[in-house]
Amino acid sequence: MEIPTHKQAVKDIPQLTVGPDEKVSTGQSILLGLQHVLSMDVYVVPFIIAMLISLQADQSTALIQSTFIAAGIATIVQTYFCMKLPVAQGPSFIPIGAIVGIYAASGGGTDGWSTVLGASLIASVLVIILGFTGIFNKMIKSLVPPIVGGTIIFVVGLSLMPVALNSNIYNASGATVGQNVILALITGTVLILCVMLGSLFRKKGRVFRVASVIIALIIGCIAANFMGVLDLSAVAKAKWFSLPQIPFVDFGFTFNPSAIITMIIIYVVLMAETTGTWFAVSNVINKPLTDKNINRGVIGEGIGCFVASLLGTTPVTGYSTNAGIISITGVASRIVFIVAGAWFVLFGFSSKLSALISAIPSAVIGGVFVIICGVIAISGLRVMKNEKIGEKEMYVIAVPMILTLALTLIPKDFLYSLPSTLQYLFNSPVATAAIAAILLNKILPNVR
């Protein structure tokens, strides 16, 4: 099976500087791997969960460290052993509501977290089985033609834009709205300038393009320091090396049927969302997904979540952010992603390095992030541009777009008043939009 792309659309995709199976030097891979890590807000999910369930400071630190290690191992497993495509793994936002609910319903504390981990462990095994049997792949092959695949890629970028603007820029703490906007403009401008220099000067300017993200983040941090909004106090206090919580010693696994069913529903939504990431990466690197890729990808996703459970943290998933970075830098080497995984593990064992990433102002990351979101959305349009857009296709594209924005902007009070199943689904605009696109494409009649 091939991913839904069009041969003519390939000509419009920016040429990669380094392909997925090409090698890069050790120095470059270290720099470029770090670039991917810095652009991913991996610490945000564990931080939010720690805040919502009122973990103590040492417990919060341990959760963040375990999350980094799980993301690193999952990235290496997916990129080197399973899917064998440049896909970075990180903690998913989708399960947050379910995790908090399961934790509270199970009495909180050690019992609550053990129930969360037990449910996550069983659900991850189910995902691995879906990969080995090829069931998930058959579903994708039947349900996702080019028009649907392009729509899913587009809404992946679209869904992230409000998050980048609101959470990372407008409502970011530690600075005024004006300061955040200025920082975002600085990093965004530097990113675009670096990419343009790389495109104009080709070989001589290659370094500007491939290192554009990290250059933008560094200059953004320097600007934040001049503005007095870069706080490195936590970095100074943190230790260079510290062990996270040890599996089977600091926590256990409790298997509650209700919690397991809840987490299985979450994993179904999670797989629907990560499929969009795979589509985006496949389109950017101009390498169609095969049946083998998808089956191995599902297995890799399951193994990553299984490892995350063993490490005492939450489910991981493919990050679409990295597809945008590949498009911007032109570097898709799997070696870079393997090194990124190694960086994650290193950060997981170093409280100081973890604190350093956490210290980067949200607005600095937001300036890069919002451009990446736009690049991802454009990738989806490229897939669809050569498809015939009739009346049916207009609704297949339009309704998921509307749903994506509606669910991204939905008042939280109203969302939490809905039944739990709907909350889990609607917490992921991409998954909901993907399901809508698939259903509309199947239900609506073809008008000639």
C-alpha positions in Angstrom: 0.0 0.0 0.0 1.2 3.5 -0.8 0.5 6.6 1.3 -2.0 8.9 -0.4 0.2 11.2 -2.4 0.2 12.2 -6.1 3.1 11.7 -8.4 2.7 15.2 -9.8 2.6 16.7 -6.4 6.1 15.4 -5.6 7.6 17.9 -8.0 6.5 20.7 -5.7 7.9 19.2 -2.5 11.2 20.9 -1.4 14.2 18.7 -2.2 15.7 17.0 0.8 19.3 17.9 1.6 19.8 14.5 3.3 17.5 11.5 2.7 16.2 9.1 5.3 18.9 6.4 4.7 21.8 8.8 4.1 24.5 9.3 6.6 25.6 12.5 8.3 28.8 13.2 10.2 28.8 12.6 14.0 29.1 16.3 14.7 26.1 17.2 12.5 24.0 14.4 13.8 24.6 15.5 17.4 23.6 19.1 16.5 20.6 18.2 14.4 19.4 15.6 16.9 19.5 18.2 19.6 17.6 20.6 17.3 14.7 18.2 17.1 14.7 17.7 20.9 14.7 21.4 21.6 11.7 22.0 19.3 9.6 19.4 21.1 7.8 20.4 24.4 8.3 16.9 25.8 8.3 18.2 29.4 4.9 19.9 29.1 2.7 16.7 29.3 4.3 15.3 32.5 4.3 18.8 34.0 0.6 19.3 33.4 -0.2 15.8 34.8 2.0 16.4 37.8 0.1 19.7 38.4 -3.3 18.2 38.0 -2.8 15.3 40.4 -0.8 17.4 42.8 2.5 15.5 42.8 5.3 16.6 45.1 8.3 18.3 43.6 10.5 15.2 43.7 7.7 13.1 42.1 7.2 15.7 39.4 10.9 15.6 38.6 10.9 11.8 38.4 7.9 11.8 36.1 9.6 14.3 33.7 12.8 12.3 33.7 11.0 9.1 33.0 9.1 10.7 30.2 12.4 11.9 28.6 13.9 8.4 28.8 10.7 6.8 27.4 10.6 9.2 24.5 14.2 8.5 23.7 13.9 4.7 23.8 10.6 4.9 21.8 12.2 7.1 19.2 15.1 4.7 18.7 12.8 1.7 18.6 10.6 3.3 16.0 13.3 4.8 13.8 15.9 2.1 13.9 14.1 -1.2 14.5 10.4 -0.8 13.6 9.0 1.7 11.2 12.5 2.7 10.0 11.4 6.2 9.1 12.4 9.5 10.7 9.7 9.7 13.4 10.3 11.1 16.8 8.2 9.9 19.8 7.0 12.0 22.7 4.3 12.0 25.4 0.8 12.4 24.0 -1.6 15.1 25.2 -4.6 12.8 24.4 -4.6 10.6 27.5 -4.2 13.5 30.0 -8.0 13.6 30.9 -8.3 9.9 31.2 -5.1 9.6 33.3 -6.3 12.1 35.8 -9.8 10.5 35.9 -8.3 6.9 36.4 -5.9 8.3 39.1 -8.7 10.0 41.0 -11.2 7.1 40.7 -8.5 4.7 42.0 -7.9 6.6 45.2 -4.9 8.7 44.1 -1.4 8.2 45.4 0.5 5.0 44.6 -2.7 3.0 44.0 -4.0 5.6 41.5 -0.8 5.7 39.6 -0.4 1.9 39.6 -3.9 1.6 38.1 -3.0 4.1 35.4 0.2 2.2 34.5 -1.6 -1.2 34.5 -4.3 0.0 32.1 -1.6 1.6 29.9 0.4 -1.6 29.8 -2.5 -3.8 28.7 -3.6 -1.3 26.1 -0.1 -1.1 24.6 0.0 -4.9 24.3 -3.3 -4.6 22.3 -1.7 -2.1 19.9 1.3 -4.4 19.4 -1.1 -7.2 18.4 -2.9 -4.9 15.9 0.5 -4.4 14.3 1.5 -8.0 14.1 -1.9 -9.1 12.7 -2.0 -6.3 10.2 -5.5 -5.3 11.2 -4.7 -1.6 11.5 -3.0 -1.5 8.2 -6.0 -3.1 6.4 -8.2 -0.4 8.0 -5.9 2.4 6.7 -5.7 0.8 3.2 -9.5 0.7 2.9 -10.4 4.0 4.5 -7.7 6.5 3.6 -7.5 7.5 -0.1 -5.5 10.6 -1.2 -8.2 13.2 -0.5 -8.7 11.8 3.1 -4.9 11.5 3.7 -4.3 15.0 2.5 -7.1 16.3 4.7 -5.6 14.6 7.7 -2.2 16.0 7.1 -3.7 19.5 6.7 -5.7 19.3 9.9 -2.6 18.1 11.8 -1.0 21.5 11.1 -4.2 23.4 11.5 -4.9 21.9 14.9 -1.5 22.9 16.3 -1.7 26.6 15.2 -4.1 27.8 17.9 -2.0 25.9 20.5 1.2 27.5 19.3 -0.4 31.0 19.3 -2.4 30.8 22.5 -0.4 28.5 24.8 3.1 29.2 23.6 2.8 32.9 22.8 -0.3 34.9 23.9 -0.9 33.1 27.3 2.7 32.0 28.1 3.7 32.8 31.6 6.9 34.7 32.7 6.5 37.7 30.3 3.9 40.2 29.1 1.9 39.5 25.9 3.9 42.1 24.1 7.2 40.6 25.1 6.0 37.1 24.1 4.9 38.4 20.7 8.2 40.1 20.1 10.2 37.0 21.1 8.0 34.9 18.8 8.5 37.3 15.9 12.3 37.3 16.5 12.6 33.5 16.4 10.2 33.1 13.5 12.0 35.8 11.5 15.4 34.2 12.2 14.1 30.8 11.2 12.8 32.1 7.9 16.0 34.1 7.2 18.2 31.0 7.9 16.1 28.8 5.5 16.2 31.5 2.8 20.0 31.9 3.2 20.3 28.1 2.8 18.2 28.1 -0.3 19.9 31.1 -1.9 23.5 30.0 -1.3 23.0 26.3 -1.7 26.2 24.5 -0.5 27.8 27.5 1.2 24.6 28.4 3.0 23.6 24.8 3.8 24.6 25.2 7.5 22.0 27.9 7.9 19.2 25.7 6.6 20.0 22.5 8.5 20.6 24.3 11.8 17.9 26.9 11.3 15.7 25.8 14.2 18.5 25.7 16.8 19.9 29.0 15.5 16.5 30.6 15.9 16.1 29.2 19.4 19.5 30.4 20.6 18.9 33.9 19.3 15.4 33.9 20.8 16.9 32.9 24.2 19.5 35.7 23.9 16.7 38.2 23.2 14.7 36.8 26.1 17.8 37.3 28.4 18.1 40.9 27.3 14.4 41.4 28.0 14.8 39.9 31.5 12.4 37.0 30.9 15.0 34.1 30.7 15.0 32.4 34.1 17.9 30.0 34.6 17.6 29.7 38.4 16.1 26.2 38.2 19.1 25.1 36.0 21.6 26.3 38.5 19.9 24.4 41.4 19.5 21.1 39.4 21.9 18.2 39.7 23.9 17.1 36.7 23.0 13.4 37.2 20.1 11.8 39.0 18.3 8.5 38.7 14.5 8.6 37.9 12.1 6.3 39.7 13.1 2.6 39.4 10.5 0.3 37.9 8.9 -2.3 40.2 10.4 -0.6 43.2 8.9 2.8 43.4 5.6 1.7 41.8 3.6 -1.3 40.7 0.9 -2.3 38.3 -2.8 -2.7 39.2 -5.2 -4.1 36.5 -8.6 -2.6 36.8 -11.1 -3.7 34.1 -12.8 -0.3 33.9 -9.5 1.6 33.7 -8.2 -0.8 31.0 -11.3 -0.3 28.8 -11.0 3.5 29.2 -7.3 3.3 28.2 -8.0 1.1 25.2 -10.5 3.8 23.9 -7.7 6.3 24.4 -5.2 4.2 22.5 -7.7 3.9 19.5 -7.8 7.7 19.4 -4.1 7.9 19.8 -3.5 5.6 16.8 -5.9 7.7 14.7 -3.8 10.8 15.5 -0.4 9.2 15.1 -1.5 8.1 11.6 -1.7 11.7 10.6 1.9 12.2 11.7 3.0 9.2 9.6 1.2 10.7 6.6 2.9 14.1 7.2 6.4 12.5 7.5 5.9 10.3 4.4 4.8 13.3 2.3 7.7 15.5 3.4 10.4 12.8 2.7 8.6 11.8 -0.5 8.7 8.1 0.5 5.4 6.2 0.2 4.4 4.2 3.3 4.3 0.5 2.5 2.2 -2.2 4.3 5.4 -3.2 6.1 6.0 0.4 7.3 2.6 0.7 8.7 2.5 -2.6 10.5 6.0 -2.0 11.9 4.9 1.5 12.9 2.0 0.2 14.9 4.2 -2.4 16.6 6.7 0.4 17.3 4.0 2.6 18.7 2.9 -0.2 21.0 6.4 -1.1 22.1 7.1 2.6 22.9 3.9 2.8 25.1 4.8 -0.5 26.7 8.2 0.8 27.6 6.7 4.1 28.9 4.5 2.1 31.2 7.4 0.1 32.5 9.2 3.4 33.2 6.3 4.7 35.1 5.2 7.4 32.7 2.4 8.1 30.2 1.9 6.9 26.5 4.1 8.2 23.8 3.2 8.9 20.2 4.8 10.2 16.9 5.2 14.0 16.9 4.2 15.9 13.8 6.4 18.8 14.7 9.4 16.9 13.4 7.9 16.5 10.0 7.8 20.3 9.7 11.4 20.5 10.8 12.4 18.0 8.2 10.7 20.1 5.5 12.4 23.3 6.8 15.9 21.9 7.2 15.9 19.4 4.4 17.5 16.8 6.6 15.5 13.5 7.0 18.4 11.2 8.1 17.3 8.4 10.5 20.7 8.7 12.2 19.7 12.2 13.3 16.6 10.8 14.9 18.4 8.0 16.6 20.8 10.6 18.1 17.7 12.6 19.1 16.6 9.6 21.0 20.0 9.3 22.7 19.7 13.0 23.7 16.3 12.3 25.2 17.8 9.5 27.3 20.7 11.8 28.4 18.3 14.5 29.4 16.3 11.9 31.4 19.3 11.1 33.5 20.3 14.7 34.0 18.1 17.0 36.0 20.2 20.0 34.9 19.8 19.3 31.2 16.1 18.7 31.6 15.8 22.0 33.5 17.7 23.7 30.7 15.1 22.7 28.1 12.3 23.6 30.4 13.9 27.1 30.9 13.5 28.0 27.2 10.7 30.6 27.1 7.5 29.2 25.6 7.2 32.2 23.2 10.7 31.4 21.8 9.6 27.9 21.0 6.2 29.2 19.8 7.8 31.4 17.1 9.3 28.3 15.6 6.4 26.0 16.4 3.8 28.1 14.6 5.8 28.2 11.4 6.3 24.5 11.6 2.5 24.1 11.9 2.0 26.1 8.7 4.5 24.0 6.9 2.8 20.8 7.9 -0.6 22.2 6.7 0.9 23.1 3.4 2.2 19.5 3.0 -1.4 18.4 3.2 -2.5 20.8 0.5 0.2 19.5 -1.8 -1.2 16.0 -1.5 -4.7 17.2 -2.4 -3.9 19.8 -5.1 -4.0 17.4 -8.0 -7.1 15.6 -6.8 -10.4 16.5 -8.5 -12.4 18.6 -6.0 -16.1 18.0 -6.6 -19.0 18.7 -4.3 -18.3 15.5 -2.2 -14.7 16.3 -1.8 -15.4 19.9 -0.7 -17.3 18.5 2.3 -14.7 15.8 3.0 -12.2 18.6 3.4 -14.3 21.4 4.8 -16.1 19.6 7.7 -12.9 18.2 9.2 -11.4 21.7 9.0 -14.4 23.1 10.9 -14.3 20.3 13.5 -10.6 20.9 14.0 -11.0 24.6 14.8 -14.3 24.0 16.8 -12.7 21.4 19.1 -9.5 23.4 19.4 -11.5 26.4 20.6 -14.2 24.5 22.5 -14.8 25.9 26.0 -13.3 23.4 28.5 -16.3 23.7 30.9 -18.6 22.4 28.1 -16.1 19.7 27.1 -15.9 18.4 30.6 -19.7 18.3 30.9 -19.9 15.7 28.1 -19.8 11.9 28.6 -16.3 10.5 29.2 -16.0 8.7 25.9 -16.8 12.0 24.0 -14.3 13.8 26.2 -11.5 11.4 25.2 -12.4 11.7 21.5 -12.9 15.5 21.4 -9.7 16.1 23.3 -8.0 15.1 20.1 -9.2 17.4 17.2 -7.0 15.5 14.7 -8.5 12.1 15.6 -12.0 13.5 15.4 -11.4 15.2 12.1 -9.7 12.1 10.7 -12.7 10.0 11.6 -15.1 12.6 10.1 -13.1 12.7 6.8 -13.1 8.9 6.6 -16.9 8.6 7.3 -17.8 11.5 4.9 -15.7 10.0 2.1 -17.5 6.6 2.6 -21.0 8.0 3.2 -21.4 10.9 0.7 -22.4 9.9 -2.8 -20.0 10.5 -5.8 -21.5 13.4 -7.8 -20.4 13.4 -11.5 
